[in-house]
Each structure stands twice: as C-alpha cells, then as structure tokens.
Amino acid sequence: QVQLVESGGGLVQAGGSLRLSCAASGRTFSHYPMAWFLPAPGKEREFVAVISWSGESTTYADSLKGRFTISRDNIKNTVYLQMNNLKPEDTAAYYCAAGRSAFSEGSYLADDFGSWGQGTQVTVSS
C-alpha cells in the first residue's frame, strides 16, 4: 500500500495559478502511474490528469488541456499538478491517486487507481 499526501491547495483569484503536490511513500513510486481526480457526487470520481510510470506519457481531461500540467519527480517521489489561468469552476478538492498496475501508462478510470490521498482544496474567487 502506498501513502499519499497532497499539499498546495488554497484560495486564489480567477486567472491565478497554483501548484499542487502529492508526496508518496510506502512503495516504489517510480514504477506506477499517478493521477489527479475530482470528487463527483453520486458517481465515479472525475478525471483530471494522469502521468505514466516513466513520466513520458500524460493525458488530460479535454476541458483542462492547455491550462493544467501534470509532472512527476521520481527522485522526490512526488507528482505535481500545475494549474494556470484558474477559473471559479475549478473550485474543488483535488485528489492524488496511485495506479494499481506497475509499469503502466495509467488511465482515466478511478477504478484503476488503488491508493488515494486525503485531498487538497482549491478555491478560485471571481
């Protein structure tokens, strides 16, 4: 099992930026894909972005392309989500997740991720 701790959330004005971090421990971080999700009441969590185990492949929710960037540092065992040009509708708790399968490209499906952080709140004011 891997432990994930998110940080970096906060209050920002529309148009501003934040960088979320997710520190992992308890497993070989560099072997697993990592992702960010949003809560979605009554259904699967909403996909934001995923990065492959190697960091060579990234995928984003269509609505977020060009504004958000996912990256990872396999030395620091940390995954990041750089959020630019934030909008009030980006307000949510953002959850970091670690993939179940080693050496995987990852996916947009919450069920493919077995470990979750506690979430970090992002609030964007208009």
C-alpha positions in Angstrom: 0.0 0.0 0.0 1.2 3.5 -0.7 0.5 6.6 1.3 -0.2 9.8 -0.5 -0.2 13.3 1.0 -1.4 16.3 -1.1 -0.5 19.9 -0.5 -0.5 23.2 -2.3 -4.2 24.0 -2.4 -5.6 27.3 -1.3 -7.5 30.4 -2.3 -6.6 32.2 -5.5 -8.2 34.8 -7.7 -9.5 33.9 -11.2 -6.6 33.9 -13.6 -4.1 32.9 -11.0 -2.0 29.8 -10.6 -1.4 27.1 -8.1 0.8 24.1 -8.0 -0.4 21.0 -6.2 2.0 18.4 -4.8 1.5 14.8 -3.8 4.2 13.1 -1.9 4.2 9.3 -1.9 5.7 6.7 0.4 5.5 3.0 1.1 6.0 1.7 -2.4 8.4 2.1 -5.3 6.9 5.4 -6.6 8.6 5.4 -9.9 7.0 2.1 -11.0 3.4 3.3 -11.0 1.3 5.8 -12.9 -0.1 8.7 -10.9 -3.2 10.8 -11.5 -5.4 13.6 -10.2 -9.1 13.4 -9.8 -12.0 15.5 -8.5 -14.9 14.2 -6.4 -18.1 13.7 -8.4 -21.2 13.3 -6.2 -23.1 10.1 -7.0 -20.6 8.7 -9.5 -17.0 7.8 -10.2 -14.5 10.5 -9.4 -13.9 12.9 -12.3 -10.6 12.5 -14.1 -8.3 15.5 -14.3 -4.9 14.2 -15.5 -2.7 11.1 -15.5 1.1 10.6 -16.0 2.7 7.2 -16.8 5.1 5.5 -14.6 8.0 6.8 -16.6 6.7 10.3 -17.0 6.8 10.1 -20.7 3.1 10.0 -21.3 0.4 12.4 -20.0 -3.3 12.6 -20.6 -5.7 15.3 -19.6 -9.4 15.9 -19.4 -10.4 17.7 -22.5 -11.8 20.7 -20.7 -8.4 21.2 -18.9 -6.0 20.9 -21.8 -3.7 23.8 -22.1 -4.3 25.1 -18.5 -3.2 22.2 -16.3 0.1 20.3 -16.5 0.9 17.1 -14.6 4.5 16.1 -13.9 6.5 13.9 -11.6 9.8 13.7 -9.9 10.8 10.1 -9.3 13.7 11.2 -7.1 11.5 13.1 -4.7 8.6 10.6 -5.0 6.3 13.4 -5.8 3.7 14.2 -8.5 2.6 17.7 -9.3 -0.3 19.5 -10.9 0.4 22.9 -12.2 -2.8 24.8 -12.6 -2.8 28.1 -14.6 -5.5 30.6 -15.6 -7.7 29.2 -12.9 -11.5 29.7 -13.1 -14.1 29.7 -10.4 -15.4 26.5 -11.8 -12.1 24.8 -11.0 -13.0 25.2 -7.3 -12.9 21.7 -5.8 -11.0 19.2 -3.7 -8.3 17.7 -5.8 -7.2 14.1 -5.0 -4.0 12.4 -5.9 -4.1 8.7 -6.8 -1.6 5.9 -7.4 -2.1 3.3 -10.0 -2.7 -0.4 -9.3 -0.5 -1.7 -12.0 3.2 -1.3 -12.2 4.8 -0.1 -15.4 1.5 1.1 -16.8 0.6 4.2 -18.8 -2.3 4.8 -16.5 -5.9 5.6 -17.4 -8.7 8.0 -16.8 -10.7 5.4 -14.8 -10.8 5.8 -11.0 -11.0 2.1 -10.5 -7.5 1.7 -12.0 -6.1 3.6 -9.0 -5.9 1.8 -5.6 -4.4 4.4 -3.3 -5.8 7.9 -2.7 -4.7 10.9 -0.8 -6.9 13.0 1.5 -7.4 15.7 -1.0 -6.4 19.4 -1.1 -8.9 22.2 -1.5 -8.6 24.7 -4.3 -10.9 27.7 -4.2 -11.0 30.2 -7.1 -12.7 33.5 -6.4 -14.1 35.6 -9.2 
